[in-house]
Amino acid sequence: MKIKDKLSKVLSLFITFFKIGAFTFGGGYAMIPLIQKEIAENKKWITDDDILEIIAIAESTPGPIAINSATFVGYRVCGFWGSFFATLGVVLPSFIIILIISAVLGQFGNLKPVKYAFNGIRAGVLALLFKALYTMYKKCPKSAVSYIVMAFSFLLTAFIDIPVLYVLIGCAVFGLVSSIVISRRNKV
């Protein structure tokens, strides 16, 4: 591919994913129909079958589905630089919006209506956290060991202020060791 053609395609990837990132609200799953329409139907960079692969890969890898999808499509279309600029394009609108909101909040954060709005937002976020906790609780194995690990982890992070990463690593090690011990007991 000629350098001029490659630059044109990379720029087109950036602009396309910038528009997708700027005009899609509701998270990554809300972007999927727009990605399908723009990338598969309008640009014909990939097929509808490829969209299914992208969703499967984007869901199974760490990170937001929109960013993973942009990276995957960009790589398919134009290699490393395609993935770089497609990812940059989908992330940049959110970054700009957050930057603007933070600047506005810095100037108007002391106004009573803004404070009241954030009190409402905090309550809503707390409700979402409880919902996530409940959903995870339903899927978690229920045993005395699980409850002890959960309580101990909560105490370490909430009251002793040990970094969450260390607690997660400790829980993973504990889970591995306990599964090895249980499997050895079952063999005897």
Backbone bond lengths (Angstrom), bond angles and torsions (degrees), N, CA, C in turn:
res aa  C-N    CA-C-N  psi(-1)  N-CA   C-N-CA  omega(-1)  CA-C   N-CA-C  phi
1 M - - - 1.447 - - 1.535 108.20 -
2 K 1.323 116.66 134.08 1.457 121.31 179.67 1.516 109.73 -67.56
3 I 1.324 115.62 152.99 1.465 121.13 -177.95 1.528 110.40 -61.06
4 K 1.338 117.10 -41.54 1.467 120.28 179.79 1.523 110.91 -62.74
5 D 1.332 117.28 -42.56 1.463 121.33 178.79 1.531 110.53 -65.46
6 K 1.330 115.73 -40.09 1.464 120.34 -179.46 1.531 110.02 -65.64
7 L 1.338 116.98 -44.58 1.463 120.11 177.91 1.518 111.36 -61.43
8 S 1.317 116.22 -40.09 1.465 121.06 179.29 1.534 110.56 -63.57
9 K 1.325 116.20 -42.96 1.457 120.65 -179.73 1.531 111.43 -68.67
10 V 1.329 116.73 -40.20 1.469 120.97 178.11 1.524 109.65 -63.63
11 L 1.325 117.53 -43.28 1.457 121.36 177.50 1.527 110.93 -62.87
12 S 1.317 115.96 -41.67 1.461 120.38 177.73 1.536 111.60 -63.13
13 L 1.338 116.71 -40.14 1.470 120.67 175.79 1.526 110.32 -60.74
14 F 1.329 116.26 -46.55 1.461 120.83 -179.25 1.530 110.41 -59.25
15 I 1.322 116.82 -50.70 1.471 121.08 -177.39 1.521 110.83 -63.13
16 T 1.324 117.00 -43.27 1.461 120.68 -179.74 1.525 111.06 -61.07
17 F 1.326 117.16 -48.81 1.457 119.58 -178.93 1.524 112.18 -73.47
18 F 1.334 117.99 -25.72 1.459 120.38 173.62 1.529 109.62 -63.97
19 K 1.343 116.23 -44.41 1.470 120.07 177.72 1.525 110.69 -63.16
20 I 1.328 117.07 -42.99 1.467 120.43 179.21 1.529 109.99 -61.42
21 G 1.316 117.09 -43.92 1.462 121.28 179.76 1.520 112.91 -67.54
22 A 1.330 116.77 -33.05 1.463 121.03 -176.40 1.522 113.36 -80.16
23 F 1.313 117.24 -30.49 1.464 119.19 -171.25 1.521 114.72 -113.24
24 T 1.297 117.55 11.29 1.450 120.19 177.97 1.518 108.70 -113.66
25 F 1.310 115.72 121.05 1.454 121.27 177.73 1.516 108.47 -113.40
26 G 1.314 116.13 149.44 1.464 120.03 177.67 1.509 113.07 107.53
27 G 1.317 118.06 9.32 1.458 120.15 174.59 1.514 113.14 94.98
28 G 1.332 113.75 -177.53 1.455 121.86 -173.95 1.517 114.32 -61.97
29 Y 1.342 117.38 -38.47 1.460 119.31 -178.02 1.520 111.28 -66.55
30 A 1.331 117.13 -28.61 1.460 120.21 176.74 1.522 111.02 -71.10
31 M 1.341 116.97 -19.84 1.466 121.11 -179.73 1.520 112.56 -80.59
32 I 1.314 117.86 -21.94 1.464 120.63 -173.60 1.533 112.87 -56.19
33 P 1.344 120.01 -48.15 1.475 117.86 178.57 1.527 112.79 -62.25
34 L 1.328 117.11 -36.14 1.455 119.90 179.22 1.524 111.35 -69.43
35 I 1.344 116.21 -40.35 1.465 120.16 176.16 1.528 109.77 -60.98
36 Q 1.328 116.49 -44.27 1.471 121.07 -179.89 1.525 110.57 -61.24
37 K 1.337 116.43 -45.20 1.463 119.71 -177.57 1.532 111.17 -67.00
38 E 1.320 116.80 -47.82 1.465 120.53 -177.07 1.517 112.84 -70.18
39 I 1.337 116.25 -47.02 1.464 120.75 -170.80 1.519 112.29 -82.69
40 A 1.334 116.92 -43.47 1.470 120.07 -176.14 1.530 112.27 -88.61
41 E 1.338 117.12 -46.01 1.463 119.78 -175.57 1.528 112.60 -82.23
42 N 1.336 116.35 -54.10 1.462 119.45 -174.34 1.531 113.08 -76.34
43 K 1.310 117.54 -52.60 1.466 121.33 -175.58 1.526 112.82 -86.44
44 K 1.316 117.00 -24.20 1.470 123.48 -178.57 1.533 111.89 56.26
45 W 1.345 115.79 36.20 1.455 120.45 177.08 1.520 111.03 -76.25
46 I 1.318 116.43 -31.44 1.460 122.18 177.47 1.520 108.18 -140.90
47 T 1.329 116.30 171.25 1.464 120.91 -178.85 1.525 110.58 -96.43
48 D 1.326 115.14 170.59 1.467 120.11 175.71 1.526 110.85 -62.93
49 D 1.320 116.79 -35.04 1.473 119.46 176.35 1.522 111.39 -63.62
50 D 1.333 116.18 -36.89 1.460 120.19 176.70 1.525 111.62 -62.09
51 I 1.340 116.36 -33.88 1.468 120.24 178.47 1.524 110.07 -58.96
52 L 1.330 117.25 -41.78 1.465 120.47 178.31 1.520 111.26 -62.75
53 E 1.331 116.64 -40.34 1.466 120.36 176.17 1.524 111.01 -63.10
54 I 1.315 115.56 -42.95 1.464 120.38 -179.55 1.522 110.22 -60.15
55 I 1.322 116.77 -45.78 1.465 120.52 -179.46 1.521 110.19 -62.69
56 A 1.313 116.81 -43.82 1.469 120.18 179.92 1.534 110.80 -62.35
57 I 1.311 116.57 -44.74 1.465 120.42 -179.43 1.533 110.30 -69.31
58 A 1.338 116.97 -43.68 1.468 120.62 -177.72 1.528 111.46 -64.84
59 E 1.327 117.09 -34.04 1.470 120.03 178.27 1.522 112.06 -74.74
60 S 1.303 117.08 -29.33 1.462 119.44 -174.02 1.528 113.38 -92.89
61 T 1.318 117.46 -1.57 1.458 120.14 177.43 1.522 109.07 -111.24
62 P 1.339 116.78 153.09 1.472 118.86 179.94 1.522 111.74 -63.33
63 G 1.300 115.69 145.48 1.457 120.89 176.24 1.514 111.98 111.45
64 P 1.333 115.41 167.97 1.463 120.80 -179.72 1.526 111.85 -65.33
65 I 1.313 115.79 143.53 1.468 121.49 -176.08 1.527 111.15 -63.12
66 A 1.328 118.24 -35.61 1.471 120.43 -179.08 1.522 111.02 -65.75
67 I 1.319 116.54 -43.41 1.463 119.96 179.98 1.520 110.51 -67.89
68 N 1.317 117.01 -44.21 1.466 120.34 178.59 1.524 110.98 -61.68
69 S 1.326 116.83 -40.47 1.471 120.43 179.19 1.524 111.02 -64.69
70 A 1.327 116.38 -44.22 1.467 119.90 179.38 1.522 110.77 -61.80
71 T 1.317 116.08 -43.21 1.460 120.38 179.79 1.523 110.69 -61.96
72 F 1.323 116.52 -45.17 1.467 121.38 -178.84 1.528 111.50 -64.36
73 V 1.331 116.75 -48.34 1.468 120.49 -179.75 1.526 110.00 -62.78
74 G 1.338 116.54 -45.33 1.460 119.93 179.94 1.512 112.22 -58.46
75 Y 1.333 116.19 -41.08 1.467 119.33 179.22 1.523 111.04 -66.70
76 R 1.327 116.20 -42.02 1.469 119.81 179.30 1.523 111.49 -60.97
77 V 1.333 115.63 -38.38 1.462 120.31 -174.01 1.528 112.02 -82.11
78 C 1.348 116.66 -40.87 1.462 117.96 -170.47 1.527 113.46 -148.19
79 G 1.310 117.79 29.19 1.461 120.64 174.58 1.524 113.85 68.12
80 F 1.322 114.59 -151.65 1.467 120.86 -175.64 1.521 112.35 -56.80
81 W 1.339 117.28 -50.42 1.458 119.80 -176.83 1.519 111.46 -67.08
82 G 1.306 116.98 -31.06 1.461 119.55 174.31 1.516 111.48 -63.68
83 S 1.346 116.06 -44.85 1.466 118.94 179.19 1.531 110.54 -66.28
84 F 1.326 116.61 -38.97 1.465 120.35 -179.88 1.530 110.99 -61.09
85 F 1.337 116.90 -51.10 1.461 119.77 -175.13 1.528 113.10 -76.65
86 A 1.316 118.56 -29.94 1.467 120.05 174.19 1.532 109.56 -65.88
87 T 1.326 116.82 -42.82 1.464 121.29 178.61 1.529 110.46 -65.45
88 L 1.319 116.44 -44.74 1.464 120.44 177.01 1.533 110.50 -59.31
89 G 1.311 116.22 -41.87 1.464 120.69 -179.97 1.514 113.60 -62.57
90 V 1.324 117.42 -39.69 1.461 119.44 -177.74 1.531 111.82 -78.16
91 V 1.336 117.53 -24.81 1.467 121.63 -178.36 1.526 112.16 -87.41
92 L 1.314 116.73 -36.20 1.459 121.70 -172.19 1.536 114.48 -56.62
93 P 1.328 120.95 -43.08 1.474 119.17 179.42 1.535 113.03 -58.53
94 S 1.319 117.43 -43.55 1.463 119.91 178.87 1.518 110.44 -63.76
95 F 1.315 116.70 -41.91 1.465 121.22 179.07 1.527 110.42 -60.28
96 I 1.320 116.60 -45.83 1.473 120.78 -179.26 1.527 110.49 -63.98
97 I 1.334 116.94 -43.60 1.465 120.61 -179.68 1.523 110.77 -63.19
98 I 1.315 117.47 -43.70 1.468 120.90 178.82 1.523 110.34 -64.71
99 L 1.312 117.55 -39.03 1.465 121.87 178.07 1.531 110.48 -61.47
100 I 1.323 116.74 -44.40 1.469 121.08 179.26 1.535 110.57 -65.36
101 I 1.333 116.29 -45.37 1.468 119.92 179.99 1.523 110.70 -61.24
102 S 1.323 116.99 -41.70 1.467 119.05 -179.77 1.528 111.08 -65.86
103 A 1.325 117.91 -35.59 1.467 120.68 177.49 1.525 110.44 -67.30
104 V 1.320 116.29 -41.76 1.470 120.66 178.57 1.522 110.28 -65.57
105 L 1.324 116.58 -43.45 1.461 119.64 179.68 1.517 111.94 -64.31
106 G 1.327 116.70 -33.01 1.456 120.32 177.19 1.524 111.45 -61.70
107 Q 1.323 116.71 -32.83 1.466 120.66 -178.76 1.527 112.34 -89.71
108 F 1.335 117.11 -32.91 1.463 120.13 -174.10 1.521 113.63 -114.71
109 G 1.319 116.99 8.54 1.467 121.10 -175.92 1.513 114.47 -64.06
110 N 1.330 118.14 -21.18 1.462 121.16 -178.57 1.521 113.44 -88.08
111 L 1.310 118.16 -6.35 1.462 121.00 179.15 1.527 109.92 -71.87
112 K 1.323 115.95 140.51 1.465 120.49 -177.27 1.529 113.24 -58.42
113 P 1.343 120.13 -44.96 1.473 118.42 179.45 1.535 112.89 -59.75
114 V 1.335 116.55 -36.88 1.464 120.46 178.79 1.525 109.67 -66.88
115 K 1.334 117.18 -43.21 1.464 120.93 177.93 1.525 110.92 -61.47
116 Y 1.345 116.95 -43.53 1.464 120.51 179.16 1.527 111.03 -64.57
117 A 1.336 115.83 -39.44 1.466 119.30 178.36 1.519 110.25 -61.38
118 F 1.330 117.23 -42.76 1.464 119.85 179.79 1.515 112.78 -69.78
119 N 1.330 117.10 -29.93 1.465 118.72 173.37 1.535 110.10 -62.60
120 G 1.321 116.06 -41.71 1.463 120.10 177.04 1.519 111.98 -65.70
121 I 1.334 116.18 -41.06 1.464 120.51 178.75 1.523 110.37 -63.55
122 R 1.336 117.24 -42.79 1.472 120.31 178.56 1.521 111.19 -59.81
123 A 1.330 116.01 -41.60 1.469 119.51 178.77 1.524 110.44 -63.49
124 G 1.323 116.64 -40.90 1.461 120.04 178.25 1.518 112.29 -65.46
125 V 1.330 116.59 -41.32 1.467 120.80 178.27 1.524 110.25 -64.23
126 L 1.317 116.82 -40.65 1.460 120.54 177.75 1.528 110.62 -60.92
127 A 1.324 116.63 -41.52 1.465 120.12 177.24 1.529 110.74 -62.31
128 L 1.331 117.47 -41.17 1.462 120.74 178.39 1.526 111.18 -64.75
129 L 1.335 117.09 -38.55 1.462 120.43 177.32 1.530 111.16 -63.97
130 F 1.333 116.61 -41.91 1.464 119.38 177.38 1.527 111.45 -64.28
131 K 1.336 116.48 -37.72 1.462 119.49 177.36 1.527 110.32 -63.52
132 A 1.351 116.71 -44.13 1.465 120.44 178.45 1.526 110.14 -62.39
133 L 1.335 116.74 -41.55 1.463 120.88 178.09 1.520 110.77 -60.82
134 Y 1.321 116.70 -44.57 1.462 121.21 -179.79 1.532 110.83 -64.21
135 T 1.320 116.96 -43.54 1.467 121.19 179.26 1.522 110.69 -61.89
136 M 1.336 116.77 -44.43 1.463 120.46 179.02 1.520 111.01 -66.86
137 Y 1.325 116.98 -36.95 1.462 121.14 179.42 1.534 110.51 -61.87
138 K 1.338 116.66 -41.29 1.463 120.21 -179.70 1.521 111.60 -62.93
139 K 1.332 117.55 -32.64 1.465 121.23 -177.22 1.519 113.06 -89.28
140 C 1.322 117.23 -13.47 1.462 121.68 -176.75 1.527 110.12 -77.97
141 P 1.349 117.77 141.72 1.473 119.21 175.71 1.524 109.36 -64.18
142 K 1.314 115.43 137.40 1.456 120.27 -176.67 1.519 109.79 -104.96
143 S 1.317 114.56 108.42 1.456 121.47 176.87 1.519 107.23 -151.51
144 A 1.315 115.74 167.71 1.466 119.80 179.25 1.526 110.65 -59.53
145 V 1.323 116.57 -40.06 1.467 120.86 179.80 1.532 110.50 -62.86
146 S 1.321 117.73 -42.65 1.468 121.04 179.58 1.525 111.21 -61.57
147 Y 1.329 115.99 -43.52 1.463 119.68 179.69 1.526 111.39 -65.67
148 I 1.330 117.45 -38.24 1.462 120.99 178.49 1.530 110.52 -65.78
149 V 1.326 117.02 -45.14 1.470 120.88 178.51 1.528 110.04 -61.43
150 M 1.333 116.73 -43.28 1.458 120.94 179.88 1.534 110.60 -61.73
151 A 1.326 117.50 -48.58 1.466 121.19 -178.63 1.528 111.09 -64.60
152 F 1.314 116.16 -43.73 1.460 120.68 -179.35 1.537 110.21 -63.67
153 S 1.328 117.41 -41.74 1.463 121.72 178.59 1.520 110.84 -63.44
154 F 1.325 115.98 -41.98 1.464 120.09 178.62 1.526 110.49 -61.99
155 L 1.321 116.90 -46.40 1.466 120.53 179.34 1.531 111.72 -60.71
156 L 1.329 116.43 -43.68 1.470 120.14 -179.03 1.525 112.45 -62.51
157 T 1.326 116.22 -41.61 1.467 119.07 -176.00 1.525 112.54 -84.15
158 A 1.323 117.88 -36.07 1.462 120.33 -174.55 1.523 113.37 -84.01
159 F 1.320 117.40 -37.55 1.463 119.16 -171.87 1.528 114.15 -112.69
160 I 1.308 117.78 -31.33 1.460 120.36 -179.07 1.529 110.22 -95.16
161 D 1.330 115.96 -14.56 1.464 123.04 174.70 1.523 113.46 65.03
162 I 1.325 116.42 38.16 1.466 121.31 172.95 1.532 107.36 -80.18
163 P 1.322 118.43 136.11 1.470 120.25 -179.03 1.535 112.06 -55.20
164 V 1.316 114.61 139.18 1.464 122.09 -177.04 1.525 111.50 -57.37
165 L 1.318 117.65 -38.00 1.463 120.77 -179.46 1.518 111.20 -57.97
166 Y 1.330 117.41 -43.48 1.465 120.69 179.13 1.521 111.56 -65.21
167 V 1.317 115.73 -38.69 1.469 119.78 179.18 1.530 109.72 -65.87
168 L 1.331 117.05 -42.26 1.477 120.16 179.07 1.527 111.13 -63.94
169 I 1.328 116.72 -41.98 1.464 119.95 177.98 1.527 109.51 -62.99
170 G 1.337 116.57 -43.71 1.464 120.57 177.66 1.518 112.20 -60.65
171 C 1.324 117.13 -41.44 1.469 120.64 178.13 1.528 111.14 -65.09
172 A 1.325 116.48 -39.74 1.466 119.98 178.45 1.524 110.56 -63.68
173 V 1.323 116.62 -44.90 1.469 120.35 178.52 1.525 109.96 -62.87
174 F 1.332 116.42 -43.77 1.457 120.24 178.55 1.535 110.85 -60.00
175 G 1.330 116.39 -42.94 1.468 120.31 179.00 1.518 112.16 -63.04
176 L 1.327 117.15 -42.24 1.466 120.82 178.06 1.527 111.60 -63.92
177 V 1.330 115.78 -47.12 1.474 119.97 -178.80 1.526 110.49 -63.83
178 S 1.331 116.60 -44.28 1.466 118.51 -178.92 1.528 111.82 -65.88
179 S 1.339 117.64 -35.27 1.471 119.08 178.39 1.533 110.69 -69.30
180 I 1.330 117.80 -35.19 1.469 120.90 176.83 1.526 109.63 -66.38
181 V 1.327 117.33 -43.66 1.463 121.14 179.61 1.524 110.36 -63.00
182 I 1.313 117.11 -43.87 1.467 120.66 -179.33 1.526 110.51 -65.57
183 S 1.339 117.65 -42.32 1.463 119.23 -179.91 1.522 111.80 -66.03
184 R 1.338 117.96 -34.43 1.467 120.68 177.02 1.525 111.10 -69.23
185 R 1.334 116.60 -37.72 1.474 119.48 177.03 1.523 111.48 -63.71
186 N 1.329 115.53 -39.71 1.450 119.09 -178.11 1.530 112.62 -69.80
187 K 1.340 117.48 -24.53 1.461 120.46 178.77 1.530 111.65 -76.43
188 V 1.347 116.00 -26.41 1.477 119.61 -176.46 1.487 111.48 -77.40
